[in-house]
Amino acid sequence: MIKQLRKVGNSNALILDKPILELLGLEEDGQVQLTIQNGNLIVTPTRPLQIDPKNLNDKLDYIVKKRKKVLKRLAE
């Protein structure tokens, strides 16, 4: 999935869709740990909420359906 950075004041923000936040077990104003490893940014919830597997599959299906074209291009 490709996301666009957005200008917020003197900084840039990465806006995460609600289904992504739910998959990560994050809520609005939740805290994340940022780690850089081999040139990659890793975002890890500090206190993830527990989600049930069916809800996880529903959210993944939603994301795949919504971003089908982008995912297909990435797979090529």
N, CA, C and O atoms as a GROMACS GRO file, in nm:
protein
  304
    1MET      N    1   0.084  -0.117   0.000
    1MET     CA    2   0.000   0.000   0.000
    1MET      C    3   0.089   0.124   0.000
    1MET      O    4   0.186   0.132   0.076
    2ILE      N    5   0.058   0.216  -0.083
    2ILE     CA    6   0.134   0.340  -0.092
    2ILE      C    7   0.053   0.451  -0.027
    2ILE      O    8  -0.066   0.467  -0.055
    3LYS      N    9   0.116   0.527   0.060
    3LYS     CA   10   0.051   0.638   0.130
    3LYS      C   11   0.130   0.766   0.100
    3LYS      O   12   0.250   0.761   0.075
    4GLN      N   13   0.061   0.878   0.102
    4GLN     CA   14   0.120   1.009   0.077
    4GLN      C   15   0.143   1.081   0.209
    4GLN      O   16   0.054   1.086   0.294
    5LEU      N   17   0.262   1.138   0.226
    5LEU     CA   18   0.287   1.222   0.343
    5LEU      C   19   0.212   1.353   0.324
    5LEU      O   20   0.203   1.404   0.213
    6ARG      N   21   0.158   1.407   0.433
    6ARG     CA   22   0.082   1.532   0.429
    6ARG      C   23   0.149   1.636   0.518
    6ARG      O   24   0.196   1.604   0.627
    7LYS      N   25   0.151   1.759   0.472
    7LYS     CA   26   0.208   1.870   0.547
    7LYS      C   27   0.117   1.905   0.664
    7LYS      O   28  -0.003   1.929   0.644
    8VAL      N   29   0.172   1.908   0.784
    8VAL     CA   30   0.099   1.948   0.905
    8VAL      C   31   0.190   2.043   0.982
    8VAL      O   32   0.284   1.999   1.047
    9GLY      N   33   0.162   2.172   0.974
    9GLY     CA   34   0.250   2.271   1.037
    9GLY      C   35   0.385   2.267   0.972
    9GLY      O   36   0.396   2.277   0.850
   10ASN      N   37   0.492   2.252   1.054
   10ASN     CA   38   0.628   2.244   1.002
   10ASN      C   39   0.674   2.099   0.984
   10ASN      O   40   0.792   2.074   0.961
   11SER      N   41   0.582   2.005   0.995
   11SER     CA   42   0.615   1.863   0.987
   11SER      C   43   0.536   1.796   0.876
   11SER      O   44   0.452   1.859   0.810
   12ASN      N   45   0.564   1.669   0.855
   12ASN     CA   46   0.488   1.586   0.764
   12ASN      C   47   0.422   1.477   0.844
   12ASN      O   48   0.477   1.430   0.944
   13ALA      N   49   0.302   1.436   0.802
   13ALA     CA   50   0.227   1.333   0.874
   13ALA      C   51   0.193   1.220   0.778
   13ALA      O   52   0.171   1.241   0.659
   14LEU      N   53   0.188   1.102   0.832
   14LEU     CA   54   0.144   0.984   0.759
   14LEU      C   55   0.004   0.952   0.812
   14LEU      O   56  -0.011   0.917   0.929
   15ILE      N   57  -0.096   0.964   0.728
   15ILE     CA   58  -0.234   0.942   0.769
   15ILE      C   59  -0.267   0.795   0.748
   15ILE      O   60  -0.252   0.742   0.638
   16LEU      N   61  -0.310   0.729   0.855
   16LEU     CA   62  -0.345   0.587   0.849
   16LEU      C   63  -0.496   0.572   0.846
   16LEU      O   64  -0.567   0.631   0.928
   17ASP      N   65  -0.546   0.492   0.753
   17ASP     CA   66  -0.689   0.465   0.744
   17ASP      C   67  -0.737   0.391   0.868
   17ASP      O   68  -0.662   0.318   0.932
   18LYS      N   69  -0.865   0.410   0.900
   18LYS     CA   70  -0.923   0.346   1.017
   18LYS      C   71  -0.904   0.194   1.017
   18LYS      O   72  -0.871   0.138   1.122
   19PRO      N   73  -0.924   0.124   0.903
   19PRO     CA   74  -0.903  -0.022   0.906
   19PRO      C   75  -0.758  -0.061   0.941
   19PRO      O   76  -0.736  -0.163   1.006
   20ILE      N   77  -0.662   0.021   0.900
   20ILE     CA   78  -0.522  -0.007   0.935
   20ILE      C   79  -0.502   0.010   1.085
   20ILE      O   80  -0.438  -0.073   1.150
   21LEU      N   81  -0.557   0.118   1.140
   21LEU     CA   82  -0.547   0.139   1.285
   21LEU      C   83  -0.609   0.022   1.361
   21LEU      O   84  -0.553  -0.025   1.460
   22GLU      N   85  -0.724  -0.024   1.314
   22GLU     CA   86  -0.790  -0.136   1.381
   22GLU      C   87  -0.708  -0.264   1.370
   22GLU      O   88  -0.700  -0.341   1.466
   23LEU      N   89  -0.645  -0.288   1.254
   23LEU     CA   90  -0.561  -0.407   1.238
   23LEU      C   91  -0.442  -0.404   1.333
   23LEU      O   92  -0.398  -0.508   1.383
   24LEU      N   93  -0.390  -0.284   1.358
   24LEU     CA   94  -0.277  -0.269   1.449
   24LEU      C   95  -0.319  -0.262   1.595
   24LEU      O   96  -0.235  -0.264   1.685
   25GLY      N   97  -0.450  -0.254   1.618
   25GLY     CA   98  -0.497  -0.242   1.756
   25GLY      C   99  -0.471  -0.104   1.812
   25GLY      O  100  -0.447  -0.088   1.932
   26LEU      N  101  -0.476  -0.002   1.726
   26LEU     CA  102  -0.451   0.136   1.768
   26LEU      C  103  -0.581   0.215   1.771
   26LEU      O  104  -0.674   0.188   1.695
   27GLU      N  105  -0.586   0.312   1.860
   27GLU     CA  106  -0.697   0.405   1.867
   27GLU      C  107  -0.643   0.545   1.841
   27GLU      O  108  -0.522   0.568   1.842
   28GLU      N  109  -0.735   0.639   1.818
   28GLU     CA  110  -0.695   0.778   1.801
   28GLU      C  111  -0.615   0.822   1.922
   28GLU      O  112  -0.651   0.790   2.036
   29ASP      N  113  -0.508   0.894   1.899
   29ASP     CA  114  -0.415   0.941   2.002
   29ASP      C  115  -0.334   0.829   2.065
   29ASP      O  116  -0.268   0.851   2.168
   30GLY      N  117  -0.336   0.710   2.007
   30GLY     CA  118  -0.253   0.599   2.057
   30GLY      C  119  -0.106   0.628   2.032
   30GLY      O  120  -0.071   0.706   1.944
   31GLN      N  121  -0.021   0.564   2.108
   31GLN     CA  122   0.123   0.583   2.094
   31GLN      C  123   0.184   0.468   2.015
   31GLN      O  124   0.141   0.353   2.025
   32VAL      N  125   0.286   0.502   1.935
   32VAL     CA  126   0.359   0.402   1.858
   32VAL      C  127   0.509   0.419   1.881
   32VAL      O  128   0.557   0.528   1.912
   33GLN      N  129   0.580   0.311   1.866
   33GLN     CA  130   0.726   0.311   1.872
   33GLN      C  131   0.776   0.312   1.728
   33GLN      O  132   0.737   0.226   1.649
   34LEU      N  133   0.863   0.407   1.693
   34LEU     CA  134   0.921   0.413   1.560
   34LEU      C  135   1.063   0.360   1.565
   34LEU      O  136   1.143   0.400   1.650
   35THR      N  137   1.094   0.268   1.473
   35THR     CA  138   1.226   0.209   1.465
   35THR      C  139   1.270   0.213   1.319
   35THR      O  140   1.191   0.188   1.228
   36ILE      N  141   1.397   0.244   1.297
   36ILE     CA  142   1.452   0.238   1.162
   36ILE      C  143   1.547   0.121   1.157
   36ILE      O  144   1.641   0.111   1.236
   37GLN      N  145   1.521   0.031   1.063
   37GLN     CA  146   1.603  -0.090   1.051
   37GLN      C  147   1.630  -0.116   0.902
   37GLN      O  148   1.536  -0.135   0.824
   38ASN      N  149   1.755  -0.115   0.865
   38ASN     CA  150   1.796  -0.138   0.726
   38ASN      C  151   1.725  -0.043   0.629
   38ASN      O  152   1.684  -0.085   0.521
   39GLY      N  153   1.710   0.083   0.668
   39GLY     CA  154   1.646   0.182   0.582
   39GLY      C  155   1.494   0.175   0.579
   39GLY      O  156   1.432   0.245   0.499
   40ASN      N  157   1.434   0.092   0.663
   40ASN     CA  158   1.289   0.080   0.670
   40ASN      C  159   1.237   0.139   0.800
   40ASN      O  160   1.298   0.124   0.906
   41LEU      N  161   1.123   0.206   0.791
   41LEU     CA  162   1.057   0.259   0.909
   41LEU      C  163   0.959   0.154   0.959
   41LEU      O  164   0.871   0.109   0.885
   42ILE      N  165   0.973   0.114   1.085
   42ILE     CA  166   0.885   0.016   1.146
   42ILE      C  167   0.803   0.087   1.253
   42ILE      O  168   0.858   0.151   1.343
   43VAL      N  169   0.670   0.076   1.241
   43VAL     CA  170   0.578   0.140   1.336
   43VAL      C  171   0.514   0.029   1.418
   43VAL      O  172   0.448  -0.060   1.365
   44THR      N  173   0.536   0.034   1.550
   44THR     CA  174   0.486  -0.069   1.640
   44THR      C  175   0.400  -0.005   1.748
   44THR      O  176   0.445   0.089   1.815
   45PRO      N  177   0.278  -0.055   1.767
   45PRO     CA  178   0.195   0.000   1.876
   45PRO      C  179   0.260  -0.027   2.011
   45PRO      O  180   0.314  -0.136   2.034
   46THR      N  181   0.256   0.071   2.100
   46THR     CA  182   0.314   0.049   2.233
   46THR      C  183   0.220  -0.032   2.321
   46THR      O  184   0.265  -0.109   2.406
   47ARG      N  185   0.091  -0.016   2.302
   47ARG     CA  186  -0.010  -0.092   2.378
   47ARG      C  187  -0.121  -0.137   2.284
   47ARG      O  188  -0.230  -0.080   2.286
   48PRO      N  189  -0.096  -0.237   2.201
   48PRO     CA  190  -0.198  -0.278   2.103
   48PRO      C  191  -0.321  -0.337   2.171
   48PRO      O  192  -0.311  -0.407   2.272
   49LEU      N  193  -0.436  -0.307   2.114
   49LEU     CA  194  -0.561  -0.367   2.160
   49LEU      C  195  -0.572  -0.508   2.102
   49LEU      O  196  -0.520  -0.534   1.994
   50GLN      N  197  -0.637  -0.596   2.172
   50GLN     CA  198  -0.660  -0.731   2.120
   50GLN      C  199  -0.779  -0.727   2.025
   50GLN      O  200  -0.883  -0.668   2.056
   51ILE      N  201  -0.762  -0.789   1.908
   51ILE     CA  202  -0.871  -0.798   1.813
   51ILE      C  203  -0.901  -0.944   1.784
   51ILE      O  204  -0.812  -1.028   1.791
   52ASP      N  205  -1.026  -0.973   1.752
   52ASP     CA  206  -1.059  -1.112   1.726
   52ASP      C  207  -1.027  -1.147   1.581
   52ASP      O  208  -1.033  -1.061   1.494
   53PRO      N  209  -0.992  -1.274   1.553
   53PRO     CA  210  -0.948  -1.316   1.419
   53PRO      C  211  -1.050  -1.287   1.308
   53PRO      O  212  -1.010  -1.251   1.198
   54LYS      N  213  -1.180  -1.302   1.335
   54LYS     CA  214  -1.280  -1.275   1.232
   54LYS      C  215  -1.278  -1.127   1.195
   54LYS      O  216  -1.285  -1.093   1.077
   55ASN      N  217  -1.268  -1.041   1.294
   55ASN     CA  218  -1.262  -0.898   1.268
   55ASN      C  219  -1.137  -0.865   1.186
   55ASN      O  220  -1.143  -0.782   1.095
   56LEU      N  221  -1.026  -0.930   1.217
   56LEU     CA  222  -0.903  -0.911   1.141
   56LEU      C  223  -0.923  -0.947   0.996
   56LEU      O  224  -0.885  -0.871   0.907
   57ASN      N  225  -0.983  -1.063   0.970
   57ASN     CA  226  -1.007  -1.106   0.831
   57ASN      C  227  -1.102  -1.011   0.758
   57ASN      O  228  -1.082  -0.983   0.640
   58ASP      N  229  -1.203  -0.962   0.827
   58ASP     CA  230  -1.295  -0.866   0.765
   58ASP      C  231  -1.222  -0.739   0.724
   58ASP      O  232  -1.245  -0.686   0.616
   59LYS      N  233  -1.134  -0.690   0.811
   59LYS     CA  234  -1.058  -0.568   0.782
   59LYS      C  235  -0.960  -0.590   0.667
   59LYS      O  236  -0.944  -0.504   0.580
   60LEU      N  237  -0.893  -0.705   0.666
   60LEU     CA  238  -0.801  -0.736   0.556
   60LEU      C  239  -0.875  -0.745   0.424
   60LEU      O  240  -0.827  -0.694   0.322
   61ASP      N  241  -0.991  -0.808   0.423
   61ASP     CA  242  -1.073  -0.816   0.302
   61ASP      C  243  -1.110  -0.677   0.252
   61ASP      O  244  -1.106  -0.650   0.132
   62TYR      N  245  -1.148  -0.589   0.345
   62TYR     CA  246  -1.185  -0.453   0.309
   62TYR      C  247  -1.067  -0.380   0.243
   62TYR      O  248  -1.084  -0.314   0.141
   63ILE      N  249  -0.950  -0.393   0.302
   63ILE     CA  250  -0.831  -0.325   0.249
   63ILE      C  251  -0.795  -0.379   0.112
   63ILE      O  252  -0.766  -0.302   0.020
   64VAL      N  253  -0.797  -0.511   0.097
   64VAL     CA  254  -0.764  -0.572  -0.032
   64VAL      C  255  -0.863  -0.527  -0.139
   64VAL      O  256  -0.824  -0.496  -0.252
   65LYS      N  257  -0.990  -0.523  -0.104
   65LYS     CA  258  -1.092  -0.481  -0.199
   65LYS      C  259  -1.075  -0.334  -0.237
   65LYS      O  260  -1.084  -0.298  -0.354
   66LYS      N  261  -1.050  -0.249  -0.138
   66LYS     CA  262  -1.037  -0.105  -0.162
   66LYS      C  263  -0.910  -0.072  -0.240
   66LYS      O  264  -0.912   0.018  -0.324
   67ARG      N  265  -0.802  -0.144  -0.215
   67ARG     CA  266  -0.672  -0.114  -0.277
   67ARG      C  267  -0.631  -0.219  -0.380
   67ARG      O  268  -0.512  -0.240  -0.404
   68LYS      N  269  -0.730  -0.285  -0.442
   68LYS     CA  270  -0.703  -0.394  -0.535
   68LYS      C  271  -0.607  -0.356  -0.647
   68LYS      O  272  -0.513  -0.430  -0.677
   69LYS      N  273  -0.631  -0.241  -0.710
   69LYS     CA  274  -0.546  -0.198  -0.823
   69LYS      C  275  -0.402  -0.175  -0.779
   69LYS      O  276  -0.309  -0.216  -0.848
   70VAL      N  277  -0.383  -0.110  -0.666
   70VAL     CA  278  -0.248  -0.082  -0.616
   70VAL      C  279  -0.178  -0.212  -0.581
   70VAL      O  280  -0.061  -0.230  -0.616
   71LEU      N  281  -0.246  -0.302  -0.514
   71LEU     CA  282  -0.187  -0.430  -0.475
   71LEU      C  283  -0.150  -0.512  -0.598
   71LEU      O  284  -0.046  -0.579  -0.599
   72LYS      N  285  -0.232  -0.507  -0.701
   72LYS     CA  286  -0.203  -0.579  -0.824
   72LYS      C  287  -0.076  -0.524  -0.890
   72LYS      O  288   0.009  -0.600  -0.936
   73ARG      N  289  -0.065  -0.390  -0.895
   73ARG     CA  290   0.056  -0.328  -0.953
   73ARG      C  291   0.180  -0.364  -0.874
   73ARG      O  292   0.286  -0.390  -0.932
   74LEU      N  293   0.169  -0.368  -0.740
   74LEU     CA  294   0.284  -0.403  -0.656
   74LEU      C  295   0.327  -0.547  -0.678
   74LEU      O  296   0.445  -0.579  -0.668
   75ALA      N  297   0.231  -0.634  -0.708
   75ALA     CA  298   0.261  -0.776  -0.725
   75ALA      C  299   0.330  -0.804  -0.859
   75ALA      O  300   0.392  -0.909  -0.876
   76GLU      N  301   0.318  -0.712  -0.954
   76GLU     CA  302   0.378  -0.733  -1.088
   76GLU      C  303   0.526  -0.713  -1.088
   76GLU      O  304   0.590  -0.727  -1.193
   0.00000   0.00000   0.00000
